[in-house]
Amino acid sequence: MDTFIYEFILHLLVSAVQEEIENFRKWMTGERKSKHTVKEYSFLVSKFLLYVGKDISLVSAEDIAGYKHYMAVNRKYAKSTQYLAIKAIRLYYRFRSVELPDNLNSPVRSGKLPVYLTDKEASSLISAAAPNPRDLAVIMVLIYTGMRVSELCSLDINDLALDDRTIRIRSGKGDKDRLVILSGICAEKVEDYLKERVSVKTASEAVFLSNRKGRMDPSTVERMVRRVSIKAGINKRVTPHVLRHTFATSVLRNGGDIRFIQQILGHASVATTQIYTHIDDRMLKKMYEEHGPFY
């Protein structure tokens, strides 16, 4: 095919996909999907539409199988990403009122235990972040509340009630508001950061600001957490979600009720909480010593 013709067709396809994604975005907003979901699903569906290059009413089971292969082999997406992509595409089919292909199903999620930090590693991470009040406050909030990185980035000043040691998360996953509790030491570190934050001249109401004086985004937080973890000498790949796992594991280990953990983490189902709040080796050994067989 002539290069000019190919580029012209590609331009038309990209333009059509952009228009379609904008309509999908507006529909999701009307369905009260969170800002994070709207952004993430829009991206995932746009990749799918660019791959198939046709209206979904014309997409075949073979096209779906091809895209699954493309995600797994060519793009090397993790199972969790493939799972999310299929979930987004299924919602797009619902938006278009088109019948789902029989093979548009998600891969089985991995049964591996989630990665989390030991008490010693968590302490090292906090110490490594200490010289920077913002980084320390971010890591403390993540590790002491278990909130999602997208929720942390969405926090505004008026969401904080440090006197009551609470934070209101607005329109979290599932478009639900909830309260999370701060420990005394965590509230103290957030207050220390806010003393610097109020002196920054910015129109943003965000609690956590980037170096450009705008709202921090999840990718910025992830890079910061990774940088601090390397400084702390932690060999694991540390992400904000690892800190979420760490929070849940610690609460469970200390006797926290799983329903309480479900509420704090913002899970719709306790089944999801059970995936996050696994019992670690120390807990298993302790339970065995207390409740194991005695002959």
Phi and psi restraints in degrees (value plus and minus 20) as a CYANA .aco file:
   2 ASP   PHI     -78.2   -38.2
   2 ASP   PSI     117.6   157.6
   3 THR   PHI     -78.5   -38.5
   3 THR   PSI     -61.0   -21.0
   4 PHE   PHI     -82.4   -42.4
   4 PHE   PSI     -65.0   -25.0
   5 ILE   PHI     -84.1   -44.1
   5 ILE   PSI     -62.4   -22.4
   6 TYR   PHI     -80.5   -40.5
   6 TYR   PSI     -66.6   -26.6
   7 GLU   PHI     -85.7   -45.7
   7 GLU   PSI     -54.5   -14.5
   8 PHE   PHI     -87.0   -47.0
   8 PHE   PSI     -64.2   -24.2
   9 ILE   PHI     -84.5   -44.5
   9 ILE   PSI     -61.2   -21.2
  10 LEU   PHI     -82.8   -42.8
  10 LEU   PSI     -60.4   -20.4
  11 HIS   PHI     -81.7   -41.7
  11 HIS   PSI     -62.8   -22.8
  12 LEU   PHI     -83.5   -43.5
  12 LEU   PSI     -61.2   -21.2
  13 LEU   PHI     -84.2   -44.2
  13 LEU   PSI     -66.8   -26.8
  14 VAL   PHI     -81.9   -41.9
  14 VAL   PSI     -61.8   -21.8
  15 SER   PHI     -83.6   -43.6
  15 SER   PSI     -62.6   -22.6
  16 ALA   PHI     -85.1   -45.1
  16 ALA   PSI     -60.3   -20.3
  17 VAL   PHI     -86.2   -46.2
  17 VAL   PSI     -62.4   -22.4
  18 GLN   PHI     -80.6   -40.6
  18 GLN   PSI     -62.0   -22.0
  19 GLU   PHI     -85.5   -45.5
  19 GLU   PSI     -61.9   -21.9
  20 GLU   PHI     -85.9   -45.9
  20 GLU   PSI     -60.8   -20.8
  21 ILE   PHI     -86.4   -46.4
  21 ILE   PSI     -55.3   -15.3
  22 GLU   PHI     -83.6   -43.6
  22 GLU   PSI     -61.0   -21.0
  23 ASN   PHI     -85.3   -45.3
  23 ASN   PSI     -60.2   -20.2
  24 PHE   PHI     -84.4   -44.4
  24 PHE   PSI     -60.7   -20.7
  25 ARG   PHI     -81.4   -41.4
  25 ARG   PSI     -65.6   -25.6
  26 LYS   PHI     -83.3   -43.3
  26 LYS   PSI     -59.4   -19.4
  27 TRP   PHI     -84.8   -44.8
  27 TRP   PSI     -64.3   -24.3
  28 MET   PHI     -82.9   -42.9
  28 MET   PSI     -59.0   -19.0
  29 THR   PHI     -82.3   -42.3
  29 THR   PSI     -61.2   -21.2
  30 GLY   PHI     -85.0   -45.0
  30 GLY   PSI     -48.4    -8.4
  31 GLU   PHI    -103.6   -63.6
  31 GLU   PSI     -14.5    25.5
  32 ARG   PHI      44.4    84.4
  32 ARG   PSI      15.7    55.7
  33 LYS   PHI     -94.3   -54.3
  33 LYS   PSI     129.2   169.2
  34 SER   PHI     -86.6   -46.6
  34 SER   PSI     139.7   179.7
  35 LYS   PHI     -79.1   -39.1
  35 LYS   PSI     -57.8   -17.8
  36 HIS   PHI     -84.7   -44.7
  36 HIS   PSI     -64.1   -24.1
  37 THR   PHI     -84.2   -44.2
  37 THR   PSI     -63.8   -23.8
  38 VAL   PHI     -78.1   -38.1
  38 VAL   PSI     -66.3   -26.3
  39 LYS   PHI     -85.7   -45.7
  39 LYS   PSI     -66.9   -26.9
  40 GLU   PHI     -87.5   -47.5
  40 GLU   PSI     -66.0   -26.0
  41 TYR   PHI     -88.2   -48.2
  41 TYR   PSI     -55.6   -15.6
  42 SER   PHI     -81.2   -41.2
  42 SER   PSI     -63.8   -23.8
  43 PHE   PHI     -83.8   -43.8
  43 PHE   PSI     -67.7   -27.7
  44 LEU   PHI     -85.6   -45.6
  44 LEU   PSI     -61.0   -21.0
  45 VAL   PHI     -90.4   -50.4
  45 VAL   PSI     -55.5   -15.5
  46 SER   PHI     -82.3   -42.3
  46 SER   PSI     -59.0   -19.0
  47 LYS   PHI     -82.1   -42.1
  47 LYS   PSI     -61.4   -21.4
  48 PHE   PHI     -84.6   -44.6
  48 PHE   PSI     -66.1   -26.1
  49 LEU   PHI     -85.8   -45.8
  49 LEU   PSI     -57.6   -17.6
  50 LEU   PHI     -86.8   -46.8
  50 LEU   PSI     -52.9   -12.9
  51 TYR   PHI     -90.1   -50.1
  51 TYR   PSI     -69.3   -29.3
  52 VAL   PHI     -95.0   -55.0
  52 VAL   PSI     -51.2   -11.2
  53 GLY   PHI      44.6    84.6
  53 GLY   PSI       7.3    47.3
  54 LYS   PHI    -174.4  -134.4
  54 LYS   PSI     145.9   185.9
  55 ASP   PHI     -85.3   -45.3
  55 ASP   PSI     124.7   164.7
  56 ILE   PHI     -87.3   -47.3
  56 ILE   PSI     -38.5     1.5
  57 SER   PHI     -85.6   -45.6
  57 SER   PSI     -36.8     3.2
  58 LEU   PHI    -126.3   -86.3
  58 LEU   PSI     -21.5    18.5
  59 VAL   PHI     -94.5   -54.5
  59 VAL   PSI     110.8   150.8
  60 SER   PHI    -120.4   -80.4
  60 SER   PSI     150.8   190.8
  61 ALA   PHI     -81.4   -41.4
  61 ALA   PSI     -53.8   -13.8
  62 GLU   PHI     -85.2   -45.2
  62 GLU   PSI     -58.0   -18.0
  63 ASP   PHI     -82.9   -42.9
  63 ASP   PSI     -62.2   -22.2
  64 ILE   PHI     -83.7   -43.7
  64 ILE   PSI     -65.4   -25.4
  65 ALA   PHI     -81.1   -41.1
  65 ALA   PSI     -59.5   -19.5
  66 GLY   PHI     -84.2   -44.2
  66 GLY   PSI     -59.1   -19.1
  67 TYR   PHI     -90.9   -50.9
  67 TYR   PSI     -56.8   -16.8
  68 LYS   PHI     -81.6   -41.6
  68 LYS   PSI     -62.5   -22.5
  69 HIS   PHI     -84.1   -44.1
  69 HIS   PSI     -61.5   -21.5
  70 TYR   PHI     -80.2   -40.2
  70 TYR   PSI     -65.1   -25.1
  71 MET   PHI     -84.2   -44.2
  71 MET   PSI     -63.2   -23.2
  72 ALA   PHI     -97.1   -57.1
  72 ALA   PSI     -61.2   -21.2
  73 VAL   PHI    -117.6   -77.6
  73 VAL   PSI     -72.0   -32.0
  74 ASN   PHI     -95.2   -55.2
  74 ASN   PSI     -66.7   -26.7
  75 ARG   PHI    -109.3   -69.3
  75 ARG   PSI     -37.8     2.2
  76 LYS   PHI      36.2    76.2
  76 LYS   PSI      22.1    62.1
  77 TYR   PHI     -87.0   -47.0
  77 TYR   PSI     123.2   163.2
  78 ALA   PHI     -87.4   -47.4
  78 ALA   PSI     139.3   179.3
  79 LYS   PHI     -78.2   -38.2
  79 LYS   PSI     -56.1   -16.1
  80 SER   PHI     -84.5   -44.5
  80 SER   PSI     -57.0   -17.0
  81 THR   PHI     -91.6   -51.6
  81 THR   PSI     -61.1   -21.1
  82 GLN   PHI     -81.0   -41.0
  82 GLN   PSI     -62.5   -22.5
  83 TYR   PHI     -78.5   -38.5
  83 TYR   PSI     -67.0   -27.0
  84 LEU   PHI     -86.7   -46.7
  84 LEU   PSI     -58.7   -18.7
  85 ALA   PHI     -82.5   -42.5
  85 ALA   PSI     -65.4   -25.4
  86 ILE   PHI     -84.8   -44.8
  86 ILE   PSI     -58.8   -18.8
  87 LYS   PHI     -81.5   -41.5
  87 LYS   PSI     -61.0   -21.0
  88 ALA   PHI     -86.4   -46.4
  88 ALA   PSI     -63.1   -23.1
  89 ILE   PHI     -84.9   -44.9
  89 ILE   PSI     -58.9   -18.9
  90 ARG   PHI     -82.4   -42.4
  90 ARG   PSI     -58.1   -18.1
  91 LEU   PHI     -87.3   -47.3
  91 LEU   PSI     -56.2   -16.2
  92 TYR   PHI     -83.8   -43.8
  92 TYR   PSI     -59.9   -19.9
  93 TYR   PHI     -80.8   -40.8
  93 TYR   PSI     -58.8   -18.8
  94 ARG   PHI     -84.6   -44.6
  94 ARG   PSI     -62.5   -22.5
  95 PHE   PHI     -77.9   -37.9
  95 PHE   PSI     -59.9   -19.9
  96 ARG   PHI    -106.3   -66.3
  96 ARG   PSI     -24.7    15.3
  97 SER   PHI      36.9    76.9
  97 SER   PSI      21.4    61.4
  98 VAL   PHI    -130.0   -90.0
  98 VAL   PSI     118.6   158.6
  99 GLU   PHI     -83.2   -43.2
  99 GLU   PSI     117.5   157.5
 100 LEU   PHI     -91.8   -51.8
 100 LEU   PSI     115.4   155.4
 101 PRO   PHI     -82.3   -42.3
 101 PRO   PSI     128.4   168.4
 102 ASP   PHI     -80.6   -40.6
 102 ASP   PSI     -50.1   -10.1
 103 ASN   PHI    -118.7   -78.7
 103 ASN   PSI      -4.7    35.3
 104 LEU   PHI    -106.8   -66.8
 104 LEU   PSI      46.1    86.1
 105 ASN   PHI    -141.3  -101.3
 105 ASN   PSI     136.3   176.3
 106 SER   PHI    -104.5   -64.5
 106 SER   PSI     130.6   170.6
 107 PRO   PHI     -87.9   -47.9
 107 PRO   PSI     134.4   174.4
 108 VAL   PHI     -88.2   -48.2
 108 VAL   PSI     109.9   149.9
 109 ARG   PHI     -87.7   -47.7
 109 ARG   PSI     128.8   168.8
 110 SER   PHI     -83.4   -43.4
 110 SER   PSI     122.0   162.0
 111 GLY   PHI    -112.9   -72.9
 111 GLY   PSI      -9.0    31.0
 112 LYS   PHI     -86.9   -46.9
 112 LYS   PSI     125.7   165.7
 113 LEU   PHI     -87.2   -47.2
 113 LEU   PSI     121.3   161.3
 114 PRO   PHI     -87.4   -47.4
 114 PRO   PSI     131.0   171.0
 115 VAL   PHI     -99.8   -59.8
 115 VAL   PSI     117.9   157.9
 116 TYR   PHI    -166.8  -126.8
 116 TYR   PSI     146.5   186.5
 117 LEU   PHI    -114.0   -74.0
 117 LEU   PSI     124.4   164.4
 118 THR   PHI     -92.9   -52.9
 118 THR   PSI     147.9   187.9
 119 ASP   PHI     -78.0   -38.0
 119 ASP   PSI     -60.5   -20.5
 120 LYS   PHI     -86.0   -46.0
 120 LYS   PSI     -62.5   -22.5
 121 GLU   PHI     -86.1   -46.1
 121 GLU   PSI     -60.6   -20.6
 122 ALA   PHI     -82.3   -42.3
 122 ALA   PSI     -61.8   -21.8
 123 SER   PHI     -84.5   -44.5
 123 SER   PSI     -59.2   -19.2
 124 SER   PHI     -85.8   -45.8
 124 SER   PSI     -58.9   -18.9
 125 LEU   PHI     -83.7   -43.7
 125 LEU   PSI     -64.8   -24.8
 126 ILE   PHI     -83.3   -43.3
 126 ILE   PSI     -62.2   -22.2
 127 SER   PHI     -83.8   -43.8
 127 SER   PSI     -59.2   -19.2
 128 ALA   PHI     -87.4   -47.4
 128 ALA   PSI     -48.5    -8.5
 129 ALA   PHI    -105.8   -65.8
 129 ALA   PSI     -35.0     5.0
 130 ALA   PHI     -72.6   -32.6
 130 ALA   PSI     -58.5   -18.5
 131 PRO   PHI     -83.3   -43.3
 131 PRO   PSI     -40.2    -0.2
 132 ASN   PHI    -131.3   -91.3
 132 ASN   PSI      87.9   127.9
 133 PRO   PHI     -75.9   -35.9
 133 PRO   PSI     -59.0   -19.0
 134 ARG   PHI     -87.5   -47.5
 134 ARG   PSI     -69.1   -29.1
 135 ASP   PHI     -81.8   -41.8
 135 ASP   PSI     -59.8   -19.8
 136 LEU   PHI     -84.4   -44.4
 136 LEU   PSI     -63.9   -23.9
 137 ALA   PHI     -83.7   -43.7
 137 ALA   PSI     -61.8   -21.8
 138 VAL   PHI     -81.3   -41.3
 138 VAL   PSI     -70.2   -30.2
 139 ILE   PHI     -85.5   -45.5
 139 ILE   PSI     -59.0   -19.0
 140 MET   PHI     -82.9   -42.9
 140 MET   PSI     -64.1   -24.1
 141 VAL   PHI     -83.6   -43.6
 141 VAL   PSI     -63.7   -23.7
 142 LEU   PHI     -83.5   -43.5
 142 LEU   PSI     -64.5   -24.5
 143 ILE   PHI    -103.0   -63.0
 143 ILE   PSI     -40.5    -0.5
 144 TYR   PHI    -120.2   -80.2
 144 TYR   PSI     -29.5    10.5
 145 THR   PHI    -142.0  -102.0
 145 THR   PSI     -42.8    -2.8
 146 GLY   PHI      54.0    94.0
 146 GLY   PSI      -6.5    33.5
 147 MET   PHI     -91.5   -51.5
 147 MET   PSI     136.2   176.2
 148 ARG   PHI     -91.1   -51.1
 148 ARG   PSI     131.4   171.4
 149 VAL   PHI     -82.4   -42.4
 149 VAL   PSI     -55.0   -15.0
 150 SER   PHI     -85.2   -45.2
 150 SER   PSI     -55.3   -15.3
 151 GLU   PHI     -89.8   -49.8
 151 GLU   PSI     -60.3   -20.3
 152 LEU   PHI     -81.2   -41.2
 152 LEU   PSI     -64.1   -24.1
 153 CYS   PHI     -87.4   -47.4
 153 CYS   PSI     -43.9    -3.9
 154 SER   PHI    -107.3   -67.3
 154 SER   PSI     -25.7    14.3
 155 LEU   PHI     -85.2   -45.2
 155 LEU   PSI     114.6   154.6
 156 ASP   PHI    -128.3   -88.3
 156 ASP   PSI     141.9   181.9
 157 ILE   PHI     -73.3   -33.3
 157 ILE   PSI     -62.7   -22.7
 158 ASN   PHI     -95.8   -55.8
 158 ASN   PSI     -19.4    20.6
 159 ASP   PHI    -104.3   -64.3
 159 ASP   PSI     -32.1     7.9
 160 LEU   PHI    -112.3   -72.3
 160 LEU   PSI     115.8   155.8
 161 ALA   PHI    -151.3  -111.3
 161 ALA   PSI      55.2    95.2
 162 LEU   PHI     -87.7   -47.7
 162 LEU   PSI     -46.8    -6.8
 163 ASP   PHI     -83.2   -43.2
 163 ASP   PSI     -57.1   -17.1
 164 ASP   PHI    -111.0   -71.0
 164 ASP   PSI     -23.3    16.7
 165 ARG   PHI      35.7    75.7
 165 ARG   PSI      28.5    68.5
 166 THR   PHI    -154.8  -114.8
 166 THR   PSI     136.6   176.6
 167 ILE   PHI    -150.4  -110.4
 167 ILE   PSI     112.2   152.2
 168 ARG   PHI    -114.8   -74.8
 168 ARG   PSI     102.5   142.5
 169 ILE   PHI    -116.1   -76.1
 169 ILE   PSI      98.7   138.7
 170 ARG   PHI    -120.2   -80.2
 170 ARG   PSI     114.2   154.2
 171 SER   PHI      31.5    71.5
 171 SER   PSI      34.3    74.3
 172 GLY   PHI     -92.7   -52.7
 172 GLY   PSI    -183.0  -143.0
 173 LYS   PHI     -79.8   -39.8
 173 LYS   PSI     113.9   153.9
 174 GLY   PHI      60.1   100.1
 174 GLY   PSI      -8.9    31.1
 175 ASP   PHI      39.3    79.3
 175 ASP   PSI      18.0    58.0
 176 LYS   PHI    -132.6   -92.6
 176 LYS   PSI     118.0   158.0
 177 ASP   PHI    -107.0   -67.0
 177 ASP   PSI     130.6   170.6
 178 ARG   PHI    -178.4  -138.4
 178 ARG   PSI     142.2   182.2
 179 LEU   PHI    -123.3   -83.3
 179 LEU   PSI     120.8   160.8
 180 VAL   PHI    -141.7  -101.7
 180 VAL   PSI     131.7   171.7
 181 ILE   PHI    -119.9   -79.9
 181 ILE   PSI     121.7   161.7
 182 LEU   PHI    -125.7   -85.7
 182 LEU   PSI     120.9   160.9
 183 SER   PHI     -94.5   -54.5
 183 SER   PSI     144.9   184.9
 184 GLY   PHI     -79.3   -39.3
 184 GLY   PSI     -64.9   -24.9
 185 ILE   PHI     -87.4   -47.4
 185 ILE   PSI     -55.2   -15.2
 186 CYS   PHI     -87.7   -47.7
 186 CYS   PSI     -65.4   -25.4
 187 ALA   PHI     -80.2   -40.2
 187 ALA   PSI     -57.5   -17.5
 188 GLU   PHI     -82.8   -42.8
 188 GLU   PSI     -63.0   -23.0
 189 LYS   PHI     -90.5   -50.5
 189 LYS   PSI     -54.1   -14.1
 190 VAL   PHI     -86.3   -46.3
 190 VAL   PSI     -61.2   -21.2
 191 GLU   PHI     -82.0   -42.0
 191 GLU   PSI     -60.5   -20.5
 192 ASP   PHI     -80.6   -40.6
 192 ASP   PSI     -61.3   -21.3
 193 TYR   PHI     -87.4   -47.4
 193 TYR   PSI     -60.5   -20.5
 194 LEU   PHI     -83.8   -43.8
 194 LEU   PSI     -45.7    -5.7
 195 LYS   PHI     -83.0   -43.0
 195 LYS   PSI     -53.5   -13.5
 196 GLU   PHI    -102.9   -62.9
 196 GLU   PSI     -56.4   -16.4
 197 ARG   PHI     -80.8   -40.8
 197 ARG   PSI     -60.7   -20.7
 198 VAL   PHI     -87.9   -47.9
 198 VAL   PSI     -39.2     0.8
 199 SER   PHI    -105.2   -65.2
 199 SER   PSI     -27.4    12.6
 200 VAL   PHI    -101.8   -61.8
 200 VAL   PSI     107.8   147.8
 201 LYS   PHI    -102.6   -62.6
 201 LYS   PSI      87.1   127.1
 202 THR   PHI    -176.9  -136.9
 202 THR   PSI     132.4   172.4
 203 ALA   PHI    -106.7   -66.7
 203 ALA   PSI     -29.4    10.6
 204 SER   PHI     -91.5   -51.5
 204 SER   PSI     120.2   160.2
 205 GLU   PHI    -113.8   -73.8
 205 GLU   PSI     -17.6    22.4
 206 ALA   PHI     -83.4   -43.4
 206 ALA   PSI     124.7   164.7
 207 VAL   PHI     -89.9   -49.9
 207 VAL   PSI     -70.7   -30.7
 208 PHE   PHI    -122.1   -82.1
 208 PHE   PSI      98.7   138.7
 209 LEU   PHI    -123.4   -83.4
 209 LEU   PSI     126.1   166.1
 210 SER   PHI     -98.8   -58.8
 210 SER   PSI     156.4   196.4
 211 ASN   PHI     -86.0   -46.0
 211 ASN   PSI     -37.2     2.8
 212 ARG   PHI    -112.3   -72.3
 212 ARG   PSI     -10.6    29.4
 213 LYS   PHI      50.5    90.5
 213 LYS   PSI      -0.4    39.6
 214 GLY   PHI    -130.6   -90.6
 214 GLY   PSI     158.3   198.3
 215 ARG   PHI     -84.0   -44.0
 215 ARG   PSI     113.4   153.4
 216 MET   PHI     -85.0   -45.0
 216 MET   PSI     124.5   164.5
 217 ASP   PHI    -130.5   -90.5
 217 ASP   PSI     143.8   183.8
 218 PRO   PHI     -74.7   -34.7
 218 PRO   PSI     -58.5   -18.5
 219 SER   PHI     -85.8   -45.8
 219 SER   PSI     -56.2   -16.2
 220 THR   PHI     -85.1   -45.1
 220 THR   PSI     -62.9   -22.9
 221 VAL   PHI     -84.4   -44.4
 221 VAL   PSI     -62.2   -22.2
 222 GLU   PHI     -80.7   -40.7
 222 GLU   PSI     -63.4   -23.4
 223 ARG   PHI     -84.3   -44.3
 223 ARG   PSI     -59.9   -19.9
 224 MET   PHI     -84.8   -44.8
 224 MET   PSI     -65.7   -25.7
 225 VAL   PHI     -81.2   -41.2
 225 VAL   PSI     -61.8   -21.8
 226 ARG   PHI     -83.7   -43.7
 226 ARG   PSI     -63.0   -23.0
 227 ARG   PHI     -82.5   -42.5
 227 ARG   PSI     -64.2   -24.2
 228 VAL   PHI     -88.0   -48.0
 228 VAL   PSI     -57.0   -17.0
 229 SER   PHI     -85.7   -45.7
 229 SER   PSI     -56.3   -16.3
 230 ILE   PHI     -86.0   -46.0
 230 ILE   PSI     -62.3   -22.3
 231 LYS   PHI     -80.5   -40.5
 231 LYS   PSI     -54.7   -14.7
 232 ALA   PHI     -98.3   -58.3
 232 ALA   PSI     -28.4    11.6
 233 GLY   PHI      57.7    97.7
 233 GLY   PSI       4.3    44.3
 234 ILE   PHI    -105.7   -65.7
 234 ILE   PSI     105.3   145.3
 235 ASN   PHI     -97.7   -57.7
 235 ASN   PSI     -43.4    -3.4
 236 LYS   PHI     -89.5   -49.5
 236 LYS   PSI     136.1   176.1
 237 ARG   PHI    -101.0   -61.0
 237 ARG   PSI      88.1   128.1
 238 VAL   PHI    -116.2   -76.2
 238 VAL   PSI     107.3   147.3
 239 THR   PHI    -148.6  -108.6
 239 THR   PSI     147.4   187.4
 240 PRO   PHI     -76.6   -36.6
 240 PRO   PSI     -52.6   -12.6
 241 HIS   PHI     -91.7   -51.7
 241 HIS   PSI     -50.8   -10.8
 242 VAL   PHI     -82.9   -42.9
 242 VAL   PSI     -56.4   -16.4
 243 LEU   PHI     -88.6   -48.6
 243 LEU   PSI     -52.6   -12.6
 244 ARG   PHI     -84.8   -44.8
 244 ARG   PSI     -65.1   -25.1
 245 HIS   PHI     -80.1   -40.1
 245 HIS   PSI     -61.0   -21.0
 246 THR   PHI     -82.1   -42.1
 246 THR   PSI     -63.8   -23.8
 247 PHE   PHI     -78.9   -38.9
 247 PHE   PSI     -71.4   -31.4
 248 ALA   PHI     -82.8   -42.8
 248 ALA   PSI     -62.0   -22.0
 249 THR   PHI     -83.3   -43.3
 249 THR   PSI     -62.6   -22.6
 250 SER   PHI     -84.9   -44.9
 250 SER   PSI     -63.9   -23.9
 251 VAL   PHI     -83.4   -43.4
 251 VAL   PSI     -63.3   -23.3
 252 LEU   PHI     -83.9   -43.9
 252 LEU   PSI     -63.1   -23.1
 253 ARG   PHI     -81.3   -41.3
 253 ARG   PSI     -53.7   -13.7
 254 ASN   PHI    -108.7   -68.7
 254 ASN   PSI      -6.9    33.1
 255 GLY   PHI      74.8   114.8
 255 GLY   PSI      -8.4    31.6
 256 GLY   PHI     -85.9   -45.9
 256 GLY   PSI     120.6   160.6
 257 ASP   PHI     -92.6   -52.6
 257 ASP   PSI     119.8   159.8
 258 ILE   PHI     -85.3   -45.3
 258 ILE   PSI     -48.9    -8.9
 259 ARG   PHI     -88.8   -48.8
 259 ARG   PSI     -56.9   -16.9
 260 PHE   PHI     -83.4   -43.4
 260 PHE   PSI     -65.0   -25.0
 261 ILE   PHI     -83.5   -43.5
 261 ILE   PSI     -59.4   -19.4
 262 GLN   PHI     -78.6   -38.6
 262 GLN   PSI     -64.0   -24.0
 263 GLN   PHI     -85.2   -45.2
 263 GLN   PSI     -64.9   -24.9
 264 ILE   PHI     -85.1   -45.1
 264 ILE   PSI     -61.6   -21.6
 265 LEU   PHI     -96.1   -56.1
 265 LEU   PSI     -37.6     2.4
 266 GLY   PHI      59.5    99.5
 266 GLY   PSI      15.4    55.4
 267 HIS   PHI    -110.0   -70.0
 267 HIS   PSI     117.1   157.1
 268 ALA   PHI     -92.6   -52.6
 268 ALA   PSI     -52.2   -12.2
 269 SER   PHI    -143.0  -103.0
 269 SER   PSI     119.5   159.5
 270 VAL   PHI     -87.2   -47.2
 270 VAL   PSI     -41.7    -1.7
 271 ALA   PHI     -81.8   -41.8
 271 ALA   PSI     -57.8   -17.8
 272 THR   PHI     -86.6   -46.6
 272 THR   PSI     -60.2   -20.2
 273 THR   PHI     -81.6   -41.6
 273 THR   PSI     -56.3   -16.3
 274 GLN   PHI     -85.3   -45.3
 274 GLN   PSI     -46.0    -6.0
 275 ILE   PHI     -92.1   -52.1
 275 ILE   PSI     -62.1   -22.1
 276 TYR   PHI     -94.3   -54.3
 276 TYR   PSI     -60.0   -20.0
 277 THR   PHI    -121.1   -81.1
 277 THR   PSI      44.1    84.1
 278 HIS   PHI     -91.4   -51.4
 278 HIS   PSI     144.4   184.4
 279 ILE   PHI    -115.6   -75.6
 279 ILE   PSI     104.6   144.6
 280 ASP   PHI    -103.3   -63.3
 280 ASP   PSI     157.5   197.5
 281 ASP   PHI     -79.9   -39.9
 281 ASP   PSI     -60.4   -20.4
 282 ARG   PHI     -84.3   -44.3
 282 ARG   PSI     -58.7   -18.7
 283 MET   PHI     -87.2   -47.2
 283 MET   PSI     -60.8   -20.8
 284 LEU   PHI     -81.2   -41.2
 284 LEU   PSI     -64.1   -24.1
 285 LYS   PHI     -84.8   -44.8
 285 LYS   PSI     -60.9   -20.9
 286 LYS   PHI     -84.2   -44.2
 286 LYS   PSI     -64.3   -24.3
 287 MET   PHI     -85.5   -45.5
 287 MET   PSI     -56.2   -16.2
 288 TYR   PHI     -85.7   -45.7
 288 TYR   PSI     -63.4   -23.4
 289 GLU   PHI     -83.4   -43.4
 289 GLU   PSI     -54.4   -14.4
 290 GLU   PHI    -105.3   -65.3
 290 GLU   PSI     -54.1   -14.1
 291 HIS   PHI    -144.5  -104.5
 291 HIS   PSI     -15.6    24.4
 292 GLY   PHI     -90.2   -50.2
 292 GLY   PSI     157.3   197.3
 293 PRO   PHI     -87.9   -47.9
 293 PRO   PSI     120.5   160.5
 294 PHE   PHI    -145.5  -105.5
 294 PHE   PSI     101.7   141.7
